[in-house]
Amino acid sequence: MTNPHLILGNGESRSWFTPRKLENTITWGCNAVYRDGIVDNLVSVDASMQQEIYESGYALKNTCWFEEWNELPTSVGEHFYLTYTNKIHIAGALSEKCVIRGNIDVDIDKEMAKYSDHLDKKDLKQKLKKEIGLWVTWLADEDKVNNIDFPKDWAAGPTATHLACQQGAKDIYLLGFDLSSYTEPLNNIYKGTDNYLPASSKGINSANWMTQLKTVFKEFPNTLFYWVDWSYGTPPCYNIKNVGYLTKTEFCGILNIQ
């Protein structure tokens, strides 16, 4: 019998739960969850958050999963530093290897033109600008970072869910998977903090996020997924046979969470 897996999203419905390792349950967290506790697996697909996590020292002692975490020789990092001094974020002491992530060759106006005219232009520009930059992280001799082979270009929550399935999970609990809507305020525990959008930001269209989760649900039909504490109207995926819903009380009782 395999242990259940708990995936911690950062939606505000998770605010009551302190991230931590649990007895007989494998825990997964996303991005800034490491600030509040240690989980069995930490997933980050965001360049700025990856650098923050690594610079904190967390990745030296705790298992992490980072997207596009490809080691490069120090000469490449030095080249980028000298070429893009004003647009680069540096972390760590100079070493023999580094990771470079991000993109600076982005035309904001062209990117904004791809979106609907009804969106708040100031808010949209703020979201797009957050992703621009180069993050050069000098690496320690040893760490516990795993490069994510698949999936690619997904959000952290669905990525963590897929990785848990890859490890053979048969029962997965999704906590803090609140989704989002552009018509509502941003729903994230860490909004307004470093490497996150301001607390005043509007929400984000979660269509791609939902598509990614549905892909996982259908790819692993023999795994049961339990969406915990959903209280936002009609549940998503209510017609998918291997997806169920639990109240907070039911969830705590099953996993013996005090």
C-alpha positions as CSV (number, residue, x, y, z in Angstrom):
1,M,0.0,0.0,0.0
2,T,1.4,3.4,-1.0
3,N,1.4,6.4,1.2
4,P,-1.0,9.2,0.2
5,H,0.4,12.4,-1.2
6,L,-0.6,15.9,-0.1
7,I,-0.1,18.8,-2.6
8,L,-0.1,22.2,-1.1
9,G,-1.2,25.0,-3.3
10,N,-0.9,28.6,-2.2
11,G,-4.5,29.6,-2.4
12,E,-5.9,31.4,0.7
13,S,-8.1,28.5,1.7
14,R,-4.8,26.8,2.9
15,S,-4.0,29.6,5.3
16,W,-5.0,27.5,8.3
17,F,-2.5,24.7,7.5
18,T,1.2,25.0,8.4
19,P,3.4,23.4,5.7
20,R,5.3,20.5,7.2
21,K,6.2,16.8,6.8
22,L,3.5,14.4,8.0
23,E,3.7,10.8,9.3
24,N,2.8,8.3,6.5
25,T,2.0,11.1,4.0
26,I,4.3,12.6,1.4
27,T,4.0,16.3,1.2
28,W,4.6,18.6,-1.8
29,G,4.7,22.4,-1.7
30,C,5.1,25.2,-4.3
31,N,7.4,28.2,-4.4
32,A,7.3,30.3,-1.2
33,V,5.8,27.6,0.9
34,Y,9.3,26.9,2.1
35,R,9.2,30.1,4.0
36,D,6.7,28.6,6.4
37,G,7.9,25.0,6.8
38,I,9.8,22.0,5.3
39,V,8.0,19.7,3.0
40,D,9.1,16.4,1.4
41,N,9.2,17.9,-2.1
42,L,9.3,21.6,-3.0
43,V,8.4,22.5,-6.6
44,S,9.2,25.8,-8.4
45,V,8.9,26.7,-12.0
46,D,9.5,30.5,-11.5
47,A,13.0,31.8,-12.1
48,S,13.0,34.4,-9.4
49,M,11.5,32.0,-6.8
50,Q,14.0,29.3,-7.7
51,Q,16.8,31.8,-7.0
52,E,15.2,32.9,-3.7
53,I,14.9,29.2,-2.6
54,Y,18.4,28.3,-3.5
55,E,19.9,31.5,-1.9
56,S,18.1,30.7,1.3
57,G,20.0,27.4,1.7
58,Y,16.8,25.4,1.7
59,A,17.8,23.5,-1.5
60,L,21.0,22.3,0.0
61,K,19.3,20.2,2.6
62,N,15.8,19.5,1.3
63,T,14.5,17.9,-1.9
64,C,13.5,20.4,-4.6
65,W,12.2,20.1,-8.1
66,F,13.1,23.1,-10.4
67,E,12.1,23.6,-14.1
68,E,14.9,24.3,-16.6
69,W,17.6,23.9,-13.9
70,N,20.5,23.2,-16.2
71,E,24.0,23.6,-14.9
72,L,26.4,25.8,-16.9
73,P,30.1,26.6,-16.5
74,T,31.0,29.7,-14.6
75,S,32.3,31.4,-17.7
76,V,28.8,31.6,-19.1
77,G,27.5,33.2,-15.9
78,E,30.3,35.8,-16.0
79,H,29.6,36.6,-19.6
80,F,25.9,37.3,-18.9
81,Y,26.8,39.3,-15.8
82,L,29.2,41.6,-17.8
83,T,26.8,41.9,-20.7
84,Y,23.5,42.5,-18.8
85,T,24.7,44.1,-15.6
86,N,21.6,46.3,-15.2
87,K,19.1,43.6,-15.9
88,I,20.5,40.7,-14.0
89,H,19.8,39.2,-10.6
90,I,22.8,37.5,-9.0
91,A,22.8,35.1,-6.1
92,G,25.4,32.9,-4.4
93,A,29.2,33.0,-4.1
94,L,31.1,32.6,-7.4
95,S,31.7,28.9,-8.0
96,E,32.5,26.6,-10.9
97,K,28.9,26.2,-12.1
98,C,25.7,28.2,-12.3
99,V,22.2,28.2,-13.6
100,I,20.8,31.0,-15.8
101,R,17.1,31.5,-16.1
102,G,14.8,34.1,-17.5
103,N,14.3,36.3,-20.5
104,I,15.1,40.0,-21.2
105,D,14.3,40.1,-24.9
106,V,10.6,40.8,-24.4
107,D,8.6,43.6,-26.1
108,I,6.0,44.5,-23.5
109,D,3.8,46.4,-26.0
110,K,3.7,43.4,-28.4
111,E,2.9,41.1,-25.5
112,M,0.1,43.2,-24.3
113,A,-1.4,43.4,-27.8
114,K,-2.0,39.6,-27.5
115,Y,-4.5,40.1,-24.7
116,S,-8.1,41.2,-24.7
117,D,-8.8,44.9,-24.7
118,H,-11.1,44.7,-21.7
119,L,-8.2,43.8,-19.3
120,D,-6.8,46.5,-17.0
121,K,-3.7,47.7,-18.9
122,K,-1.8,48.7,-15.8
123,D,-2.4,45.4,-14.1
124,L,-1.5,43.4,-17.2
125,K,1.7,45.3,-17.7
126,Q,2.6,44.7,-14.1
127,K,2.1,40.9,-14.6
128,L,4.2,40.8,-17.8
129,K,7.0,42.9,-16.3
130,K,7.3,40.5,-13.4
131,E,8.6,37.8,-15.7
132,I,11.3,39.8,-17.4
133,G,14.9,39.5,-16.2
134,L,17.8,37.2,-16.0
135,W,18.5,35.2,-12.8
136,V,22.1,33.9,-12.4
137,T,22.5,31.5,-9.5
138,W,25.9,30.3,-8.5
139,L,25.7,26.7,-7.3
140,A,27.2,24.9,-4.3
141,D,29.2,21.8,-4.7
142,E,26.2,19.7,-3.7
143,D,22.5,20.3,-3.4
144,K,19.2,18.5,-3.5
145,V,17.7,20.0,-6.7
146,N,16.2,17.8,-9.3
147,N,15.7,19.1,-12.8
148,I,12.1,18.6,-14.0
149,D,12.1,16.5,-17.2
150,F,8.3,16.6,-17.6
151,P,6.0,18.4,-17.6
152,K,7.4,21.7,-19.0
153,D,5.9,25.2,-19.0
154,W,3.2,24.3,-16.5
155,A,2.2,26.0,-13.3
156,A,3.7,24.8,-10.1
157,G,0.6,23.2,-8.6
158,P,-0.2,21.0,-11.7
159,T,3.5,20.2,-12.1
160,A,3.7,19.0,-8.5
161,T,0.6,16.9,-9.0
162,H,2.1,15.2,-12.1
163,L,5.4,14.6,-10.3
164,A,3.5,12.9,-7.5
165,C,1.8,10.6,-10.0
166,Q,5.2,9.8,-11.6
167,Q,6.3,8.6,-8.2
168,G,3.4,6.2,-8.1
169,A,0.9,8.1,-5.9
170,K,-2.6,6.5,-5.8
171,D,-4.3,8.9,-3.5
172,I,-3.6,12.6,-3.9
173,Y,-5.1,15.4,-1.8
174,L,-5.1,19.0,-3.2
175,L,-5.2,21.7,-0.6
176,G,-5.1,25.4,-1.4
177,F,-6.0,24.8,-5.1
178,D,-8.4,27.8,-5.2
179,L,-8.1,28.6,-8.9
180,S,-8.4,32.3,-9.8
181,S,-10.4,34.8,-11.8
182,Y,-9.5,38.1,-13.3
183,T,-12.7,39.6,-12.0
184,E,-11.7,38.9,-8.4
185,P,-8.7,40.1,-6.3
186,L,-5.5,38.0,-6.5
187,N,-5.9,34.9,-4.3
188,N,-2.5,33.9,-3.0
189,I,-1.2,33.6,0.5
190,Y,2.1,35.2,-0.5
191,K,0.8,38.2,-2.5
192,G,2.6,41.4,-1.8
193,T,5.8,39.6,-0.8
194,D,9.1,39.3,-2.6
195,N,8.8,37.7,-6.0
196,Y,5.0,37.8,-6.0
197,L,2.5,40.3,-7.4
198,P,1.3,43.2,-5.2
199,A,-1.6,42.5,-3.0
200,S,-3.7,45.0,-5.0
201,S,-3.3,42.9,-8.2
202,K,-6.3,41.4,-9.9
203,G,-6.6,37.6,-10.2
204,I,-5.2,35.5,-13.0
205,N,-7.1,33.5,-15.6
206,S,-6.8,29.9,-14.5
207,A,-7.9,28.3,-17.7
208,N,-4.5,26.9,-18.5
209,W,-4.0,25.8,-14.9
210,M,-7.3,23.9,-15.1
211,T,-6.4,22.3,-18.4
212,Q,-3.1,21.1,-17.0
213,L,-4.9,19.5,-14.0
214,K,-7.4,17.8,-16.2
215,T,-4.6,16.4,-18.2
216,V,-3.1,14.8,-15.1
217,F,-6.5,13.5,-13.9
218,K,-7.0,11.8,-17.3
219,E,-3.5,10.5,-17.7
220,F,-3.6,8.7,-14.4
221,P,-7.2,7.2,-14.2
222,N,-6.2,4.8,-11.5
223,T,-5.1,7.6,-9.1
224,L,-7.8,9.2,-6.9
225,F,-7.6,13.0,-6.5
226,Y,-9.4,14.7,-3.6
227,W,-10.0,18.5,-3.9
228,V,-10.0,19.8,-0.3
229,D,-12.2,22.5,1.1
230,W,-13.7,23.8,-2.1
231,S,-16.1,26.6,-1.4
232,Y,-16.3,28.7,-4.6
233,G,-19.5,27.5,-6.2
234,T,-19.7,24.5,-8.6
235,P,-16.6,22.4,-8.2
236,P,-14.3,22.0,-11.2
237,C,-14.0,18.6,-12.7
238,Y,-17.1,17.3,-10.9
239,N,-17.8,15.0,-13.8
240,I,-14.4,13.3,-13.8
241,K,-14.7,9.9,-12.1
242,N,-11.4,9.8,-10.3
243,V,-11.8,13.3,-8.8
244,G,-13.7,13.8,-5.5
245,Y,-14.2,16.5,-2.9
246,L,-13.6,16.7,0.8
247,T,-14.5,19.2,3.5
248,K,-11.7,20.4,5.8
249,T,-13.1,18.2,8.6
250,E,-13.2,15.1,6.4
251,F,-9.6,15.7,5.2
252,C,-8.2,16.2,8.7
253,G,-9.9,13.0,9.8
254,I,-8.5,10.9,6.9
255,L,-4.9,12.1,7.3
256,N,-5.1,12.5,11.1
257,I,-4.2,16.2,11.0
258,Q,-4.6,18.0,14.3
